[in-house]
């Protein structure tokens, strides 16, 4: 049986996902990584060290679609380009330069969940599974034909951190298996429109999107909080005097459904297992010590918060001072573009207030003038017009 020549790969990569995939690819005799191109603004020393260890050219490019970059990589004569957590858009003729063109590994169940921050969006949308897809790159965003896709369950115990951990490992596995299919000639092309005609796209989450809207159901807020459960994230809320970061919540079994003020603190419970809470808190917040985490867990009780439909237990959070029953967590509209919207409404309101003031001011000041002289002048104008019209008819 004739052995296949190693598949020559141009590797566009960043982050833990790409590190795990690199280790699998570089260890296989049928694959050869010709060059590594990291994100242009990358500080990923792991990839740089891989390049040094295996004597692989390490090429940074501000624009991978530029003629200069194409000329730089032409001599490698790659069979395929692989994108793993890379942040530039591939365009022609770069896409079609290799014999097998360009593929991407995407942590989303295509044709749904195209775009950015997919794991967060999957949790926010209360999905019961998420997908990892390897697909061909085309002129769209995550719209190319599928090569391989696998799905992974999401339970109520999962949050962003657990899904990210799974994705870091499984993306490498799915990408490696897709490369094996391509190398053996057994890879199939599955057009995404065969799964769904439209699919959908998720935009990147931006600063301001982390604010909680307490005028949502307990389930929706529970999903929102666990979608932002990471050391550098955390869902935010505030009172009139302080800001809180919330990392973990629990749905309350058989919680009564009733109407009251959303965001109100309606109950306070002592943490049931402070030491365990401290351990979990320490895992999520690596910037604090285990000792301070233990103290936080003992000091901060669980909060029962009224939501739109029922109540929700807040178990892991950070705040400057303790809350009490009756305190209100505000449903900020300062989310995403909400800050600009709020400023617009404030200015709009002020403009009409000032306009109304000046109208009333001038009306009162010139009321006598308007009421006395305006009818006189109108009558004079009308009489003059009548005389002129009559003279023409004589």
TAQUIWO-V334233 format. One record per residue. N is the residue number from 1. RES is the residue in three letters. PSI is psi in radians with two decimals (NA if undefined). OMEGA is omega in whole degrees, 0 to 359 (NA if undefined). Layout:
# TAQUIWO-V334233
n:N res:RES psi:PSI omega:OMEGA
n:N res:RES psi:PSI omega:OMEGA
This chain:
# TAQUIWO-V334233
n:1 res:UNK psi:2.25 omega:183
n:2 res:UNK psi:2.25 omega:179
n:3 res:UNK psi:2.52 omega:181
n:4 res:UNK psi:2.56 omega:176
n:5 res:UNK psi:2.56 omega:179
n:6 res:UNK psi:2.46 omega:178
n:7 res:UNK psi:2.09 omega:183
n:8 res:UNK psi:2.13 omega:191
n:9 res:UNK psi:2.32 omega:166
n:10 res:UNK psi:2.13 omega:192
n:11 res:UNK psi:1.97 omega:177
n:12 res:UNK psi:1.99 omega:196
n:13 res:UNK psi:2.89 omega:174
n:14 res:UNK psi:2.55 omega:169
n:15 res:UNK psi:3.14 omega:184
n:16 res:UNK psi:-0.68 omega:179
n:17 res:UNK psi:-0.84 omega:184
n:18 res:UNK psi:-0.51 omega:178
n:19 res:UNK psi:-0.82 omega:181
n:20 res:UNK psi:-0.72 omega:179
n:21 res:UNK psi:-0.70 omega:180
n:22 res:UNK psi:-0.79 omega:182
n:23 res:UNK psi:-0.70 omega:180
n:24 res:UNK psi:-0.75 omega:184
n:25 res:UNK psi:-0.81 omega:186
n:26 res:UNK psi:-0.42 omega:182
n:27 res:UNK psi:-0.15 omega:184
n:28 res:UNK psi:2.32 omega:185
n:29 res:UNK psi:-0.35 omega:183
n:30 res:UNK psi:0.03 omega:181
n:31 res:UNK psi:2.47 omega:178
n:32 res:UNK psi:2.08 omega:179
n:33 res:UNK psi:2.02 omega:185
n:34 res:UNK psi:-0.65 omega:178
n:35 res:UNK psi:2.77 omega:175
n:36 res:UNK psi:2.25 omega:173
n:37 res:UNK psi:1.91 omega:179
n:38 res:UNK psi:3.05 omega:171
n:39 res:UNK psi:2.51 omega:186
n:40 res:UNK psi:-0.64 omega:181
n:41 res:UNK psi:0.32 omega:187
n:42 res:UNK psi:2.51 omega:170
n:43 res:UNK psi:0.45 omega:184
n:44 res:UNK psi:1.63 omega:181
n:45 res:UNK psi:-0.41 omega:180
n:46 res:UNK psi:-0.83 omega:178
n:47 res:UNK psi:-0.70 omega:179
n:48 res:UNK psi:-0.72 omega:179
n:49 res:UNK psi:-0.65 omega:175
n:50 res:UNK psi:-0.78 omega:181
n:51 res:UNK psi:-0.74 omega:180
n:52 res:UNK psi:-0.76 omega:183
n:53 res:UNK psi:-0.73 omega:185
n:54 res:UNK psi:0.18 omega:177
n:55 res:UNK psi:0.86 omega:180
n:56 res:UNK psi:2.27 omega:177
n:57 res:UNK psi:2.36 omega:182
n:58 res:UNK psi:1.87 omega:191
n:59 res:UNK psi:1.95 omega:174
n:60 res:UNK psi:2.47 omega:181
n:61 res:UNK psi:2.21 omega:177
n:62 res:UNK psi:-0.53 omega:178
n:63 res:UNK psi:1.81 omega:184
n:64 res:UNK psi:-0.24 omega:180
n:65 res:UNK psi:0.04 omega:182
n:66 res:UNK psi:2.63 omega:177
n:67 res:UNK psi:-0.58 omega:181
n:68 res:UNK psi:-0.77 omega:180
n:69 res:UNK psi:-0.73 omega:179
n:70 res:UNK psi:-0.72 omega:179
n:71 res:UNK psi:-0.60 omega:182
n:72 res:UNK psi:-0.61 omega:184
n:73 res:UNK psi:-0.08 omega:184
n:74 res:UNK psi:-0.67 omega:185
n:75 res:UNK psi:-0.30 omega:181
n:76 res:UNK psi:-0.40 omega:179
n:77 res:UNK psi:0.93 omega:182
n:78 res:UNK psi:2.63 omega:174
n:79 res:UNK psi:-0.48 omega:184
n:80 res:UNK psi:2.56 omega:171
n:81 res:UNK psi:2.41 omega:180
n:82 res:UNK psi:2.24 omega:176
n:83 res:UNK psi:2.16 omega:179
n:84 res:UNK psi:1.80 omega:181
n:85 res:UNK psi:0.61 omega:178
n:86 res:UNK psi:2.64 omega:190
n:87 res:UNK psi:0.16 omega:175
n:88 res:UNK psi:2.63 omega:179
n:89 res:UNK psi:2.21 omega:177
n:90 res:UNK psi:2.38 omega:178
n:91 res:UNK psi:2.90 omega:173
n:92 res:UNK psi:2.56 omega:6
n:93 res:UNK psi:0.05 omega:183
n:94 res:UNK psi:-0.76 omega:184
n:95 res:UNK psi:-0.76 omega:187
n:96 res:UNK psi:0.13 omega:181
n:97 res:UNK psi:-0.84 omega:179
n:98 res:UNK psi:2.81 omega:180
n:99 res:UNK psi:-0.73 omega:181
n:100 res:UNK psi:0.19 omega:178
n:101 res:UNK psi:-2.60 omega:189
n:102 res:UNK psi:2.40 omega:178
n:103 res:UNK psi:2.79 omega:181
n:104 res:UNK psi:2.51 omega:173
n:105 res:UNK psi:2.15 omega:188
n:106 res:UNK psi:2.23 omega:181
n:107 res:UNK psi:1.09 omega:179
n:108 res:UNK psi:2.69 omega:183
n:109 res:UNK psi:1.45 omega:181
n:110 res:UNK psi:2.57 omega:11
n:111 res:UNK psi:0.11 omega:175
n:112 res:UNK psi:2.76 omega:178
n:113 res:UNK psi:0.78 omega:164
n:114 res:UNK psi:2.81 omega:173
n:115 res:UNK psi:-2.47 omega:192
n:116 res:UNK psi:2.77 omega:174
n:117 res:UNK psi:0.79 omega:189
n:118 res:UNK psi:-0.68 omega:181
n:119 res:UNK psi:-0.68 omega:177
n:120 res:UNK psi:-0.84 omega:183
n:121 res:UNK psi:-0.64 omega:180
n:122 res:UNK psi:-0.73 omega:178
n:123 res:UNK psi:-0.74 omega:179
n:124 res:UNK psi:-0.62 omega:181
n:125 res:UNK psi:0.12 omega:175
n:126 res:UNK psi:0.65 omega:178
n:127 res:UNK psi:2.63 omega:179
n:128 res:UNK psi:-0.06 omega:174
n:129 res:UNK psi:2.77 omega:172
n:130 res:UNK psi:2.82 omega:185
n:131 res:UNK psi:2.81 omega:170
n:132 res:UNK psi:2.19 omega:186
n:133 res:UNK psi:2.39 omega:168
n:134 res:UNK psi:2.18 omega:186
n:135 res:UNK psi:2.77 omega:173
n:136 res:UNK psi:2.54 omega:176
n:137 res:UNK psi:2.30 omega:174
n:138 res:UNK psi:-2.81 omega:185
n:139 res:UNK psi:-0.22 omega:179
n:140 res:UNK psi:-3.01 omega:177
n:141 res:UNK psi:1.88 omega:179
n:142 res:UNK psi:0.62 omega:184
n:143 res:UNK psi:-0.05 omega:184
n:144 res:UNK psi:2.89 omega:180
n:145 res:UNK psi:2.49 omega:180
n:146 res:UNK psi:2.51 omega:173
n:147 res:UNK psi:-0.78 omega:182
n:148 res:UNK psi:2.46 omega:178
n:149 res:UNK psi:2.40 omega:175
n:150 res:UNK psi:2.66 omega:181
n:151 res:UNK psi:2.71 omega:184
n:152 res:UNK psi:2.38 omega:185
n:153 res:UNK psi:2.64 omega:173
n:154 res:UNK psi:2.13 omega:176
n:155 res:UNK psi:3.01 omega:179
n:156 res:UNK psi:-0.26 omega:178
n:157 res:UNK psi:-0.23 omega:182
n:158 res:UNK psi:2.68 omega:172
n:159 res:UNK psi:-3.02 omega:183
n:160 res:UNK psi:-0.71 omega:182
n:161 res:UNK psi:-0.73 omega:182
n:162 res:UNK psi:-0.69 omega:178
n:163 res:UNK psi:-0.69 omega:179
n:164 res:UNK psi:-0.72 omega:179
n:165 res:UNK psi:-0.77 omega:178
n:166 res:UNK psi:-0.79 omega:182
n:167 res:UNK psi:-0.68 omega:179
n:168 res:UNK psi:-0.65 omega:181
n:169 res:UNK psi:-0.85 omega:188
n:170 res:UNK psi:-0.48 omega:176
n:171 res:UNK psi:-0.70 omega:179
n:172 res:UNK psi:-0.71 omega:181
n:173 res:UNK psi:-0.81 omega:183
n:174 res:UNK psi:-0.74 omega:178
n:175 res:UNK psi:-0.78 omega:180
n:176 res:UNK psi:-0.79 omega:181
n:177 res:UNK psi:-0.62 omega:177
n:178 res:UNK psi:-0.71 omega:177
n:179 res:UNK psi:-0.65 omega:177
n:180 res:UNK psi:-0.71 omega:177
n:181 res:UNK psi:-0.73 omega:179
n:182 res:UNK psi:-0.72 omega:181
n:183 res:UNK psi:-0.65 omega:182
n:184 res:UNK psi:-0.10 omega:182
n:185 res:UNK psi:0.25 omega:183
n:186 res:UNK psi:0.05 omega:183
n:187 res:UNK psi:2.38 omega:176
n:188 res:UNK psi:2.66 omega:175
n:189 res:UNK psi:2.08 omega:180
n:190 res:UNK psi:1.85 omega:178
n:191 res:UNK psi:2.36 omega:182
n:192 res:UNK psi:-0.50 omega:180
n:193 res:UNK psi:-0.31 omega:176
n:194 res:UNK psi:-0.37 omega:177
n:195 res:UNK psi:-0.82 omega:176
n:196 res:UNK psi:2.44 omega:185
n:197 res:UNK psi:-0.56 omega:187
n:198 res:UNK psi:-0.90 omega:188
n:199 res:UNK psi:-2.82 omega:173
n:200 res:UNK psi:2.86 omega:185
n:201 res:UNK psi:2.46 omega:177
n:202 res:UNK psi:2.23 omega:180
n:203 res:UNK psi:2.85 omega:175
n:204 res:UNK psi:2.42 omega:175
n:205 res:UNK psi:2.46 omega:186
n:206 res:UNK psi:2.94 omega:178
n:207 res:UNK psi:2.24 omega:184
n:208 res:UNK psi:-0.36 omega:179
n:209 res:UNK psi:-0.10 omega:187
n:210 res:UNK psi:-0.02 omega:183
n:211 res:UNK psi:2.37 omega:181
n:212 res:UNK psi:2.38 omega:172
n:213 res:UNK psi:1.85 omega:183
n:214 res:UNK psi:-0.13 omega:176
n:215 res:UNK psi:0.57 omega:172
n:216 res:UNK psi:2.96 omega:182
n:217 res:UNK psi:2.85 omega:178
n:218 res:UNK psi:-0.72 omega:180
n:219 res:UNK psi:-0.75 omega:180
n:220 res:UNK psi:-0.72 omega:180
n:221 res:UNK psi:-0.68 omega:175
n:222 res:UNK psi:-0.82 omega:179
n:223 res:UNK psi:-0.69 omega:180
n:224 res:UNK psi:-0.76 omega:181
n:225 res:UNK psi:-0.77 omega:181
n:226 res:UNK psi:-0.37 omega:177
n:227 res:UNK psi:-0.32 omega:182
n:228 res:UNK psi:0.37 omega:183
n:229 res:UNK psi:1.53 omega:177
n:230 res:UNK psi:2.69 omega:184
n:231 res:UNK psi:-0.62 omega:183
n:232 res:UNK psi:0.16 omega:180
n:233 res:UNK psi:-2.09 omega:183
n:234 res:UNK psi:2.22 omega:175
n:235 res:UNK psi:2.56 omega:184
n:236 res:UNK psi:2.62 omega:170
n:237 res:UNK psi:3.07 omega:181
n:238 res:UNK psi:2.73 omega:167
n:239 res:UNK psi:-2.96 omega:177
n:240 res:UNK psi:-0.25 omega:187
n:241 res:UNK psi:-0.22 omega:183
n:242 res:UNK psi:2.84 omega:178
n:243 res:UNK psi:2.47 omega:178
n:244 res:UNK psi:2.54 omega:170
n:245 res:UNK psi:2.22 omega:184
n:246 res:UNK psi:2.26 omega:185
n:247 res:UNK psi:-0.39 omega:183
n:248 res:UNK psi:2.44 omega:178
n:249 res:UNK psi:2.83 omega:177
n:250 res:UNK psi:2.40 omega:171
n:251 res:UNK psi:2.49 omega:181
n:252 res:UNK psi:2.08 omega:183
n:253 res:UNK psi:2.33 omega:179
n:254 res:UNK psi:0.51 omega:177
n:255 res:UNK psi:2.34 omega:181
n:256 res:UNK psi:2.55 omega:175
n:257 res:UNK psi:2.14 omega:180
n:258 res:UNK psi:2.86 omega:181
n:259 res:UNK psi:2.20 omega:174
n:260 res:UNK psi:-2.96 omega:184
n:261 res:UNK psi:1.97 omega:177
n:262 res:UNK psi:2.40 omega:180
n:263 res:UNK psi:-0.10 omega:181
n:264 res:UNK psi:2.41 omega:174
n:265 res:UNK psi:1.96 omega:184
n:266 res:UNK psi:-0.04 omega:179
n:267 res:UNK psi:2.63 omega:177
n:268 res:UNK psi:2.24 omega:182
n:269 res:UNK psi:2.52 omega:174
n:270 res:UNK psi:2.40 omega:178
n:271 res:UNK psi:2.26 omega:187
n:272 res:UNK psi:-0.61 omega:181
n:273 res:UNK psi:1.44 omega:185
n:274 res:UNK psi:-0.69 omega:183
n:275 res:UNK psi:-0.76 omega:179
n:276 res:UNK psi:-0.70 omega:177
n:277 res:UNK psi:-0.69 omega:180
n:278 res:UNK psi:-0.73 omega:179
n:279 res:UNK psi:-0.79 omega:179
n:280 res:UNK psi:-0.72 omega:180
n:281 res:UNK psi:-0.68 omega:180
n:282 res:UNK psi:-0.64 omega:179
n:283 res:UNK psi:-0.72 omega:183
n:284 res:UNK psi:-0.56 omega:185
n:285 res:UNK psi:1.47 omega:184
n:286 res:UNK psi:-0.04 omega:179
n:287 res:UNK psi:-0.14 omega:180
n:288 res:UNK psi:2.78 omega:182
n:289 res:UNK psi:2.83 omega:178
n:290 res:UNK psi:-0.64 omega:180
n:291 res:UNK psi:-0.81 omega:180
n:292 res:UNK psi:-0.57 omega:178
n:293 res:UNK psi:-0.73 omega:178
n:294 res:UNK psi:-0.76 omega:179
n:295 res:UNK psi:-0.74 omega:178
n:296 res:UNK psi:-0.78 omega:182
n:297 res:UNK psi:-0.60 omega:180
n:298 res:UNK psi:-0.61 omega:183
n:299 res:UNK psi:-0.75 omega:186
n:300 res:UNK psi:1.98 omega:177
n:301 res:UNK psi:2.96 omega:174
n:302 res:UNK psi:2.50 omega:179
n:303 res:UNK psi:2.38 omega:173
n:304 res:UNK psi:2.05 omega:186
n:305 res:UNK psi:2.35 omega:176
n:306 res:UNK psi:2.29 omega:175
n:307 res:UNK psi:-2.98 omega:181
n:308 res:UNK psi:-0.73 omega:186
n:309 res:UNK psi:-0.54 omega:183
n:310 res:UNK psi:-2.23 omega:180
n:311 res:UNK psi:2.82 omega:182
n:312 res:UNK psi:2.44 omega:179
n:313 res:UNK psi:2.19 omega:177
n:314 res:UNK psi:2.08 omega:187
n:315 res:UNK psi:-0.54 omega:181
n:316 res:UNK psi:2.02 omega:182
n:317 res:UNK psi:2.93 omega:176
n:318 res:UNK psi:2.36 omega:176
n:319 res:UNK psi:2.84 omega:183
n:320 res:UNK psi:-0.65 omega:179
n:321 res:UNK psi:2.73 omega:186
n:322 res:UNK psi:2.55 omega:176
n:323 res:UNK psi:2.81 omega:179
n:324 res:UNK psi:2.86 omega:179
n:325 res:UNK psi:2.34 omega:182
n:326 res:UNK psi:-0.35 omega:175
n:327 res:UNK psi:2.62 omega:183
n:328 res:UNK psi:2.25 omega:172
n:329 res:UNK psi:2.21 omega:189
n:330 res:UNK psi:2.51 omega:175
n:331 res:UNK psi:1.58 omega:184
n:332 res:UNK psi:2.44 omega:170
n:333 res:UNK psi:0.10 omega:179
n:334 res:UNK psi:1.05 omega:180
n:335 res:UNK psi:2.27 omega:180
n:336 res:UNK psi:-2.05 omega:178
n:337 res:UNK psi:0.11 omega:183
n:338 res:UNK psi:-0.57 omega:180
n:339 res:UNK psi:-0.78 omega:179
n:340 res:UNK psi:-0.68 omega:180
n:341 res:UNK psi:-0.75 omega:180
n:342 res:UNK psi:-0.80 omega:179
n:343 res:UNK psi:-0.73 omega:179
n:344 res:UNK psi:-0.80 omega:181
n:345 res:UNK psi:-0.65 omega:179
n:346 res:UNK psi:-0.83 omega:179
n:347 res:UNK psi:-0.69 omega:178
n:348 res:UNK psi:-0.77 omega:180
n:349 res:UNK psi:-0.78 omega:180
n:350 res:UNK psi:-0.69 omega:180
n:351 res:UNK psi:-0.81 omega:182
n:352 res:UNK psi:-0.52 omega:175
n:353 res:UNK psi:-0.80 omega:179
n:354 res:UNK psi:-0.70 omega:178
n:355 res:UNK psi:-0.79 omega:179
n:356 res:UNK psi:-0.69 omega:180
n:357 res:UNK psi:-0.84 omega:182
n:358 res:UNK psi:-0.62 omega:177
n:359 res:UNK psi:-0.83 omega:179
n:360 res:UNK psi:-0.70 omega:182
n:361 res:UNK psi:-0.89 omega:182
n:362 res:UNK psi:-0.56 omega:179
n:363 res:UNK psi:-0.78 omega:180
n:364 res:UNK psi:-0.71 omega:183
n:365 res:UNK psi:-0.65 omega:186
n:366 res:UNK psi:0.32 omega:180
n:367 res:UNK psi:-0.77 omega:182
n:368 res:UNK psi:-0.74 omega:180
n:369 res:UNK psi:-0.82 omega:181
n:370 res:UNK psi:-0.76 omega:186
n:371 res:UNK psi:-0.46 omega:185
n:372 res:UNK psi:-0.93 omega:188
n:373 res:UNK psi:-0.53 omega:183
n:374 res:UNK psi:-0.81 omega:177
n:375 res:UNK psi:-0.66 omega:180
n:376 res:UNK psi:-0.84 omega:181
n:377 res:UNK psi:-0.65 omega:177
n:378 res:UNK psi:-0.74 omega:179
n:379 res:UNK psi:-0.70 omega:179
n:380 res:UNK psi:-0.75 omega:180
n:381 res:UNK psi:-0.72 omega:180
n:382 res:UNK psi:-0.75 omega:180
n:383 res:UNK psi:-0.72 omega:179
n:384 res:UNK psi:-0.75 omega:179
n:385 res:UNK psi:-0.67 omega:181
n:386 res:UNK psi:-0.78 omega:180
n:387 res:UNK psi:-0.75 omega:181
n:388 res:UNK psi:-0.74 omega:180
n:389 res:UNK psi:-0.69 omega:181
n:390 res:UNK psi:-0.68 omega:181
n:391 res:UNK psi:-0.53 omega:179
n:392 res:UNK psi:-0.50 omega:183
n:393 res:UNK psi:-0.08 omega:180
n:394 res:UNK psi:NA omega:NA
